[in-house]
């Protein structure tokens, strides 16, 4: 995921650009997932994906507002090869239809991947502002993981195979 990327070179503007792109990529994928879930627990998974879409959109807006205050309309320069790999649910994971349990498990894996990304990047981030931003984003990913774990546990377990 982060091979070959030198985090020590990230400026705060670069980190914000990357984070904004990451949030938007994740929002788009959660939107895709919200329409392909089927089965008995479809509503549960769809609600979870819509909630995550809202979270990702909110974070994107917050990060964008922060960037605008700090850097105005300076052109963005996100490392494009990283954004899609950080948090967005794996495009290859879903089929045309999936159960709520499968969908939530994929979403959980995405949030875990995002947490690991920020956690693994931190030792290589020397700019204090970038470091604080990554720590903040890592904590947000932890909150998302907890939310999805709760939603997964809340699914009915009475059916065979669960």
Residue frames as qw, qx, qy, qz and C-alpha x, y, z in Angstrom:
[[0.000, 0.884, 0.468, 0.000, 0.00, 0.00, 0.00],
 [0.131, -0.974, 0.084, 0.165, 2.66, 2.54, 0.96],
 [0.785, -0.129, 0.328, 0.509, 5.69, 0.96, -0.69],
 [0.496, 0.315, 0.317, 0.745, 7.83, 3.53, -2.43],
 [0.077, -0.861, -0.255, -0.433, 6.05, 6.53, -0.95],
 [0.455, 0.080, -0.424, 0.779, 8.16, 8.90, 1.15],
 [0.311, -0.800, -0.509, -0.057, 5.88, 10.24, 3.87],
 [0.490, -0.495, -0.130, 0.706, 8.66, 12.43, 5.23],
 [0.215, 0.079, 0.348, 0.909, 8.18, 14.70, 2.20],
 [0.102, -0.692, -0.671, -0.247, 4.49, 15.38, 2.89],
 [0.004, -0.189, 0.191, -0.963, 3.62, 18.97, 3.62],
 [0.278, 0.307, 0.666, -0.620, 0.42, 19.76, 5.51],
 [0.522, 0.439, -0.140, -0.718, -1.19, 20.83, 2.23],
 [0.410, 0.260, -0.825, -0.288, -0.18, 17.53, 0.60],
 [0.018, -0.087, -0.937, 0.338, -1.51, 15.57, 3.58],
 [0.407, 0.390, 0.401, -0.722, -4.81, 17.43, 3.45],
 [0.518, 0.409, -0.438, -0.611, -5.05, 16.86, -0.30],
 [0.288, 0.134, -0.947, -0.054, -4.41, 13.15, 0.20],
 [0.127, 0.208, 0.815, -0.526, -6.92, 12.91, 3.05],
 [0.486, 0.405, 0.096, -0.769, -9.61, 14.73, 1.05],
 [0.512, 0.332, -0.653, -0.448, -9.07, 12.36, -1.89],
 [0.138, 0.039, -0.970, 0.194, -9.16, 9.33, 0.42],
 [0.302, 0.298, 0.616, -0.663, -12.47, 10.43, 1.96],
 [0.550, 0.428, -0.151, -0.701, -14.04, 11.08, -1.45],
 [0.403, 0.262, -0.840, -0.251, -12.88, 7.73, -2.84],
 [0.005, -0.103, -0.928, 0.359, -14.33, 5.92, 0.19],
 [0.413, 0.353, 0.347, -0.765, -17.61, 7.87, -0.06],
 [0.544, 0.367, -0.455, -0.602, -18.03, 6.86, -3.70],
 [0.346, 0.132, -0.927, -0.056, -17.42, 3.20, -2.97],
 [0.147, 0.205, 0.793, -0.555, -19.81, 3.15, -0.01],
 [0.512, 0.378, 0.032, -0.771, -22.39, 4.69, -2.32],
 [0.505, 0.275, -0.721, -0.387, -21.82, 1.85, -4.81],
 [0.163, 0.005, -0.954, 0.252, -22.12, -0.74, -2.05],
 [0.325, 0.185, 0.515, -0.771, -25.37, 0.75, -0.75],
 [0.659, 0.325, -0.118, -0.667, -27.18, -0.29, -3.93],
 [0.578, 0.292, -0.730, -0.218, -25.89, -3.85, -4.36],
 [0.135, -0.145, 0.871, -0.450, -26.72, -5.37, -0.97],
 [0.655, -0.159, -0.440, -0.594, -29.55, -7.89, -1.02],
 [0.478, -0.084, -0.850, 0.206, -31.08, -10.44, 1.29],
 [0.459, -0.657, -0.596, 0.038, -32.83, -10.50, 4.62],
 [0.453, -0.652, -0.190, 0.577, -30.60, -7.88, 6.23],
 [0.453, 0.510, 0.304, 0.665, -30.42, -5.59, 3.21],
 [0.159, -0.914, -0.179, -0.327, -31.81, -2.63, 5.12],
 [0.686, -0.675, 0.061, 0.265, -29.25, -3.05, 7.93],
 [0.675, -0.073, 0.303, 0.669, -26.28, -3.02, 5.54],
 [0.267, 0.672, 0.352, 0.594, -27.72, -0.27, 3.36],
 [0.341, -0.925, -0.127, -0.110, -28.21, 1.91, 6.44],
 [0.708, -0.513, 0.178, 0.451, -24.63, 1.22, 7.52],
 [0.570, 0.217, 0.363, 0.705, -23.28, 2.15, 4.09],
 [0.047, 0.832, 0.299, 0.465, -25.37, 5.31, 3.97],
 [0.534, -0.835, -0.021, 0.130, -24.11, 6.21, 7.43],
 [0.697, -0.275, 0.288, 0.595, -20.52, 5.63, 6.27],
 [0.395, 0.565, 0.374, 0.620, -21.18, 7.67, 3.11],
 [0.203, -0.932, -0.185, -0.237, -22.34, 10.52, 5.35],
 [0.668, -0.652, 0.124, 0.337, -19.28, 10.16, 7.58],
 [0.654, 0.036, 0.354, 0.668, -16.88, 10.18, 4.64],
 [0.205, 0.736, 0.344, 0.545, -18.64, 13.17, 3.04],
 [0.396, -0.912, -0.100, -0.037, -18.59, 15.06, 6.36],
 [0.695, -0.467, 0.223, 0.499, -14.89, 14.37, 6.85],
 [0.540, 0.343, 0.390, 0.662, -14.21, 15.46, 3.28],
 [0.006, -0.880, -0.261, -0.397, -16.06, 18.74, 3.84],
 [0.557, -0.815, 0.027, 0.156, -14.25, 19.36, 7.14],
 [0.709, -0.215, 0.315, 0.593, -10.87, 18.65, 5.59],
 [0.391, 0.570, 0.387, 0.610, -11.67, 20.83, 2.57],
 [0.197, -0.943, -0.170, -0.208, -12.73, 23.73, 4.80],
 [0.664, -0.644, 0.160, 0.345, -9.55, 23.36, 6.84],
 [0.655, 0.102, 0.378, 0.646, -7.46, 23.30, 3.66],
 [0.212, 0.774, 0.338, 0.491, -9.19, 26.41, 2.30],
 [0.388, -0.920, -0.038, 0.027, -8.53, 28.34, 5.51],
 [0.668, -0.524, 0.319, 0.421, -4.86, 27.37, 5.47],
 [0.460, -0.151, 0.589, 0.647, -4.07, 27.34, 1.76],
 [0.369, 0.526, -0.033, -0.766, -6.89, 29.11, -0.07],
 [0.836, 0.462, 0.103, -0.276, -7.25, 27.96, -3.65],
 [0.077, -0.624, 0.741, 0.235, -3.70, 26.66, -4.06],
 [0.739, 0.241, -0.503, -0.378, -3.76, 23.74, -6.52],
 [0.867, -0.325, 0.326, -0.191, -4.09, 20.27, -5.05],
 [0.406, 0.578, -0.705, -0.063, -1.28, 17.79, -5.43],
 [0.812, -0.309, 0.401, -0.290, -2.49, 14.51, -3.90],
 [0.083, -0.367, 0.897, 0.231, -0.42, 11.41, -4.51],
 [0.712, 0.119, -0.192, -0.665, -3.05, 9.77, -6.77],
 [0.609, 0.153, -0.775, -0.072, -1.73, 6.21, -6.51],
 [0.114, 0.046, -0.813, 0.570, -2.34, 6.16, -2.75],
 [0.439, -0.048, 0.192, -0.876, -5.86, 7.52, -2.40],
 [0.788, 0.014, -0.355, -0.502, -7.72, 4.56, -3.86],
 [0.648, 0.106, -0.731, 0.185, -5.67, 2.10, -1.83],
 [0.001, -0.294, 0.587, -0.754, -6.15, 3.64, 1.60],
 [0.347, 0.070, 0.640, -0.682, -9.75, 3.35, 2.72],
 [0.638, 0.196, -0.224, -0.710, -12.15, 2.71, -0.10],
 [0.820, -0.038, 0.532, -0.210, -13.79, -0.71, 0.00],
 [0.313, -0.251, 0.796, 0.453, -12.17, -3.17, -2.36],
 [0.551, 0.361, -0.212, -0.722, -13.88, -2.90, -5.76],
 [0.449, 0.211, -0.832, -0.246, -13.21, -6.56, -6.47],
 [0.112, -0.037, 0.872, -0.476, -14.85, -7.77, -3.25],
 [0.543, 0.292, 0.475, -0.628, -18.56, -7.33, -3.96],
 [0.255, 0.234, 0.837, 0.423, -20.57, -9.16, -6.53],
 [0.183, -0.385, -0.413, -0.805, -23.78, -7.90, -8.06],
 [0.654, -0.586, -0.147, -0.455, -25.46, -8.90, -4.83],
 [0.414, 0.202, -0.747, 0.480, -24.13, -9.67, -1.40],
 [0.524, -0.618, -0.583, 0.056, -25.49, -10.30, 2.04],
 [0.246, -0.928, 0.054, -0.274, -25.44, -7.67, 4.76],
 [0.793, -0.530, 0.218, 0.206, -22.86, -9.73, 6.62],
 [0.751, 0.212, 0.255, 0.570, -20.54, -9.86, 3.59],
 [0.215, 0.814, 0.146, 0.519, -21.03, -6.15, 2.88],
 [0.441, -0.879, 0.101, -0.151, -20.33, -5.10, 6.46],
 [0.849, -0.311, 0.233, 0.358, -17.27, -7.36, 6.61],
 [0.606, 0.457, 0.209, 0.617, -15.88, -5.67, 3.48],
 [0.063, -0.897, -0.045, -0.435, -16.57, -2.23, 4.95],
 [0.699, -0.699, 0.135, 0.062, -14.89, -3.24, 8.20],
 [0.825, -0.004, 0.223, 0.519, -11.82, -4.44, 6.29],
 [0.361, 0.711, 0.152, 0.584, -11.69, -1.06, 4.53],
 [0.331, -0.897, 0.062, -0.287, -11.74, 0.86, 7.78],
 [0.834, -0.451, 0.200, 0.247, -9.06, -1.43, 9.21],
 [0.716, 0.325, 0.201, 0.584, -6.92, -0.81, 6.14],
 [0.094, 0.851, 0.052, 0.514, -7.32, 2.95, 6.57],
 [0.615, -0.778, 0.120, -0.052, -6.38, 2.75, 10.24],
 [0.859, -0.179, 0.237, 0.418, -3.24, 0.74, 9.38],
 [0.520, 0.631, 0.152, 0.556, -2.34, 3.23, 6.64],
 [0.130, -0.895, 0.089, -0.416, -2.31, 6.19, 9.02],
 [0.773, -0.602, 0.199, 0.028, -0.71, 4.17, 11.80],
 [0.857, 0.033, 0.233, 0.459, 2.11, 2.88, 9.56],
 [0.402, 0.733, 0.095, 0.541, 2.68, 6.31, 8.03],
 [0.387, -0.916, -0.040, -0.097, 3.12, 8.09, 11.38],
 [0.747, -0.468, 0.182, 0.436, 6.71, 7.00, 12.10],
 [0.571, 0.190, 0.371, 0.708, 7.74, 8.55, 8.79],
 [0.035, 0.852, 0.318, 0.414, 5.87, 11.85, 9.22],
 [0.536, -0.132, -0.310, 0.774, 8.08, 14.54, 10.70],
 [0.104, -0.379, -0.109, -0.913, 5.96, 17.63, 10.13],
 [0.054, 0.125, 0.763, -0.632, 4.07, 18.13, 13.42],
 [0.512, 0.250, 0.090, -0.817, 0.92, 19.45, 11.72],
 [0.632, 0.204, -0.632, -0.401, 0.80, 16.49, 9.33],
 [0.260, 0.062, -0.912, 0.311, 1.45, 14.15, 12.24],
 [0.278, 0.170, 0.558, -0.763, -1.48, 15.61, 14.22],
 [0.624, 0.264, -0.213, -0.704, -3.73, 15.34, 11.17],
 [0.565, 0.174, -0.790, -0.164, -2.79, 11.69, 10.61],
 [0.069, -0.024, -0.853, 0.517, -3.31, 10.91, 14.31],
 [0.451, 0.223, 0.284, -0.816, -6.75, 12.54, 14.12],
 [0.665, 0.267, -0.435, -0.544, -7.65, 10.59, 10.98],
 [0.359, 0.137, -0.915, 0.121, -6.40, 7.34, 12.52],
 [0.162, 0.124, 0.723, -0.660, -8.73, 7.90, 15.50],
 [0.592, 0.274, -0.020, -0.758, -11.66, 8.55, 13.15],
 [0.589, 0.227, -0.719, -0.290, -10.97, 5.25, 11.41],
 [0.130, 0.023, -0.903, 0.409, -11.01, 3.54, 14.80],
 [0.413, 0.219, 0.420, -0.778, -14.45, 5.03, 15.50],
 [0.649, 0.302, -0.361, -0.597, -15.68, 3.80, 12.11],
 [0.398, 0.174, -0.901, 0.017, -14.34, 0.30, 12.83],
 [0.107, 0.087, 0.791, -0.596, -16.17, 0.20, 16.15],
 [0.548, 0.283, 0.109, -0.780, -19.40, 1.35, 14.51],
 [0.650, 0.292, -0.566, -0.415, -19.19, -1.34, 11.81],
 [0.233, 0.117, -0.933, 0.250, -18.26, -4.02, 14.35],
 [0.323, 0.169, 0.600, -0.712, -21.38, -3.12, 16.31],
 [0.647, 0.331, -0.144, -0.672, -23.53, -3.26, 13.18],
 [0.515, 0.270, -0.798, -0.159, -22.05, -6.66, 12.28],
 [0.054, 0.008, -0.894, 0.445, -22.68, -8.03, 15.77],
 [0.434, 0.212, 0.366, -0.796, -26.25, -6.71, 15.67],
 [0.546, 0.174, -0.590, -0.568, -27.15, -8.86, 12.66],
 [0.877, -0.197, 0.181, -0.400, -29.41, -11.80, 13.54],
 [0.005, 0.501, -0.865, -0.027, -27.37, -14.93, 14.23],
 [0.700, 0.017, 0.587, -0.406, -30.23, -17.42, 14.17],
 [0.795, 0.506, -0.146, -0.302, -29.90, -18.41, 10.52],
 [0.940, -0.069, 0.214, 0.256, -27.79, -21.41, 9.50],
 [0.689, 0.454, 0.041, 0.564, -24.21, -20.62, 8.57],
 [0.042, -0.854, 0.113, -0.507, -23.85, -17.77, 11.03]]
